[in-house]
Amino acid sequence: MRTVKLKITSTETWYPEVEVPDHVKTDDEILEFISDNDSVCTDNIYDSCSWRNTCDYDTETEVVGDRNDGC
C-alpha cells in the first residue's frame, strides 16, 4: 500500500429567480438593478442553501502526487 495525494475540485451552480421591473431589459441592467436596489435581498440570491432545489454540482478528482516518488 502507498499514500497518494488527491485534488478535489467542486463547482457549485445554482439558479435563483428574481423579479425585476419590465423596463430592466439587458443583462447589464439586470445586474445593476440587483446590486443597487435595496428591495432585492442579495444575501438570499448568493445563499446556495436557499436555492438547493436548483443546485448543480460538478466535481473532479485528480491524482496530484505519490508519497513514494518524492512528492
C-alpha positions in Angstrom: 0.0 0.0 0.0 1.0 3.6 -0.6 -0.4 7.0 0.1 -1.3 9.3 -2.8 -2.5 12.9 -2.7 -5.7 13.8 -4.5 -7.0 17.1 -5.6 -10.8 17.5 -5.4 -12.3 20.4 -7.3 -16.0 21.1 -6.9 -18.1 23.7 -8.7 -21.4 24.6 -7.3 -24.0 26.4 -9.5 -27.5 27.5 -8.6 -30.3 29.3 -10.3 -32.2 31.9 -8.2 -35.2 33.6 -9.6 -35.6 37.4 -9.0 -38.3 39.8 -10.0 -37.2 42.9 -11.9 -39.2 45.7 -13.4 -40.3 45.3 -17.1 -38.2 48.2 -18.2 -35.0 46.4 -17.0 -34.1 44.5 -20.2 -30.4 43.8 -20.7 -28.2 41.6 -18.6 -26.1 44.6 -17.5 -29.3 46.4 -16.4 -30.5 43.4 -14.5 -27.2 43.0 -12.7 -27.1 46.7 -11.9 -30.7 46.6 -10.6 -29.9 43.7 -8.3 -26.8 45.3 -6.9 -28.3 48.8 -6.5 -31.8 48.0 -5.3 -32.3 47.6 -1.5 -35.6 45.7 -2.1 -33.6 42.8 -3.6 -32.2 40.6 -0.9 -28.7 39.7 -2.4 -27.9 37.6 0.7 -30.7 35.3 -0.4 -29.5 35.3 -4.0 -26.0 34.3 -3.1 -27.1 31.7 -0.5 -26.9 28.3 -2.2 -28.9 26.7 0.6 -31.9 28.9 -0.3 -31.8 27.5 -3.8 -30.7 23.9 -3.1 -33.5 22.6 -5.2 -31.8 24.2 -8.3 -28.2 23.4 -7.4 -26.0 21.6 -9.8 -22.6 20.2 -8.7 -19.7 19.3 -10.8 -16.8 17.5 -9.0 -13.5 16.5 -10.5 -10.9 14.2 -8.8 -7.3 14.1 -9.9 -4.1 12.4 -8.6 -1.5 15.1 -7.9 1.2 13.2 -6.1 2.6 10.0 -4.8 4.5 10.0 -1.5 6.7 7.2 -2.8 8.1 9.3 -5.6 9.2 12.3 -3.5 6.0 14.4 -3.7 
